[in-house]
Every structure is written in structure tokens, then in C-alpha cells.
Amino acid sequence: MNVGQLILEGVLSLFYVALIVGATVVPAYAIWSAERRRLQDPQYLREMGVVVRKLSALDRVADVIGHFDGADIYRYVVFKGIRYDFHRVIPRGLPREVGSNELFMEPGVIYLAG
């Protein structure tokens, strides 16, 4: 084998590696970007339902109207510009599914988008 053939094989190997990396990274990045855009869209979150783990994630809370399992219940909360009014509580042990237009906060308080 001469030097020219070795260089050509090396360049082809690098090309194949780049092709494989591109074929896996580019689609994964496209999927990640699309999902990230959807998760930043308040309307999408409203349709899918929202689970809030920290009070600091909310834009605003209204006055406290009660307590449930050691947590405050607010008249309404605002998340990403959408107002959710208090709807109900879910006692421990029951399924904690979040529906469309609902916002769930621990320990089981459900708010409904108006």
C-alpha cells in the first residue's frame, strides 16, 4: 500500500464516522428541540395538564382559602400567564392523574384553568 491509499482510507473512515454521528445526533437534536418548544408553550401545557412541584414555579398565587394535608390552598394560581382556579383536592391513596386544563400541586390540590 502506498501513502496515497492510506490517506484516502483514513479520510473515508473519518467521513463514515461523521456520517454515523450526524445520522444519530441530528435527528435526536431535532426531536429534543421540538419537545423543548412545546414545553415552553403555555397552551400546550394547559392541554396536557401541569404538575407543579415548587411554589416558586408559579407566577403568582392568590389569597389562602384553606389548607390540605399541611399545604395552603389558594383561591387561584397563575402559571406561565394562565390562571388556574381551585377545583378540588385528591386524598392520599387515590390516583393522581392530571387532566386537560388542570394544574396539580402537592400534596394533592387540583386547580382548573378558567
C-alpha positions as CSV (number, residue, x, y, z in Angstrom):
1,M,0.0,0.0,0.0
2,N,1.3,3.4,-0.8
3,V,0.9,6.6,1.2
4,G,-1.9,8.0,-1.0
5,Q,-4.1,4.9,-0.4
6,L,-3.6,5.1,3.3
7,I,-4.6,8.8,3.3
8,L,-7.6,8.0,1.2
9,E,-8.7,5.2,3.6
10,G,-8.2,7.5,6.6
11,V,-10.3,10.2,5.0
12,L,-13.0,7.7,4.1
13,S,-13.0,6.3,7.7
14,L,-13.4,9.9,9.1
15,F,-16.2,10.5,6.6
16,Y,-18.1,7.4,7.7
17,V,-17.7,8.3,11.4
18,A,-19.0,11.8,10.7
19,L,-21.9,10.3,8.7
20,I,-22.9,7.9,11.5
21,V,-22.6,10.7,14.2
22,G,-24.6,13.1,12.0
23,A,-27.3,10.4,11.3
24,T,-27.8,9.9,15.1
25,V,-27.2,13.3,16.6
26,V,-29.1,15.5,14.1
27,P,-32.5,13.6,14.5
28,A,-32.1,13.4,18.3
29,Y,-31.4,17.2,18.4
30,A,-34.4,17.9,16.2
31,I,-36.7,15.9,18.5
32,W,-35.3,17.5,21.6
33,S,-35.7,21.0,20.1
34,A,-39.3,20.3,19.1
35,E,-40.2,19.0,22.6
36,R,-38.5,21.9,24.3
37,R,-40.5,24.4,22.2
38,R,-43.7,22.5,23.1
39,L,-42.9,22.6,26.8
40,Q,-42.4,26.3,26.7
41,D,-45.8,26.8,25.2
42,P,-48.4,27.6,27.9
43,Q,-51.3,26.4,25.7
44,Y,-49.7,23.0,25.1
45,L,-49.1,22.6,28.9
46,R,-52.7,23.6,29.5
47,E,-54.0,21.0,27.1
48,M,-51.7,18.3,28.6
49,G,-52.1,19.2,32.3
50,V,-49.4,20.6,34.6
51,V,-47.7,19.2,37.6
52,V,-46.0,21.9,39.8
53,R,-43.5,20.7,42.4
54,K,-42.4,24.0,43.8
55,L,-44.4,27.1,44.7
56,S,-41.6,29.2,43.1
57,A,-42.5,27.9,39.7
58,L,-45.8,29.8,39.8
59,D,-46.1,33.4,38.5
60,R,-48.5,34.4,41.3
61,V,-50.8,33.0,44.0
62,A,-54.0,34.5,45.4
63,D,-55.1,34.5,49.0
64,V,-55.2,31.3,51.0
65,I,-58.7,29.9,51.3
66,G,-57.8,26.7,53.2
67,H,-55.3,24.0,54.0
68,F,-55.0,20.4,52.9
69,D,-52.5,17.9,54.4
70,G,-50.3,20.7,55.6
71,A,-50.3,22.8,52.4
72,D,-52.0,26.0,51.6
73,I,-54.9,26.1,49.2
74,Y,-55.0,29.3,47.2
75,R,-58.1,30.8,45.6
76,Y,-56.2,30.7,42.3
77,V,-52.6,30.4,41.0
78,V,-51.0,31.7,37.8
79,F,-48.6,29.5,35.8
80,K,-47.0,30.8,32.6
81,G,-49.6,33.5,32.4
82,I,-52.6,31.2,32.7
83,R,-54.9,31.5,35.7
84,Y,-56.0,28.2,37.4
85,D,-58.8,28.4,40.0
86,F,-59.0,26.0,42.9
87,H,-61.1,23.0,41.9
88,R,-60.7,20.1,44.4
89,V,-58.3,18.0,46.5
90,I,-57.3,14.4,46.0
91,P,-56.8,12.5,49.2
92,R,-53.7,10.4,49.5
93,G,-54.0,6.9,48.1
94,L,-56.2,7.9,45.2
95,P,-54.8,8.0,41.6
96,R,-53.2,11.4,40.9
97,E,-53.9,11.8,37.2
98,V,-53.8,15.3,35.8
99,G,-56.3,16.0,33.1
100,S,-56.5,18.7,30.4
101,N,-56.8,22.2,31.8
102,E,-55.7,21.0,35.3
103,L,-52.7,22.0,37.4
104,F,-51.7,19.6,40.2
105,M,-49.7,20.7,43.3
106,E,-48.5,18.5,46.1
107,P,-49.9,17.2,48.3
108,G,-53.0,16.8,46.0
109,V,-54.5,20.1,45.2
110,I,-56.1,20.5,41.8
111,Y,-56.6,23.8,40.1
112,L,-58.6,24.3,36.9
113,A,-57.8,26.7,34.1
114,G,-60.6,29.2,33.5
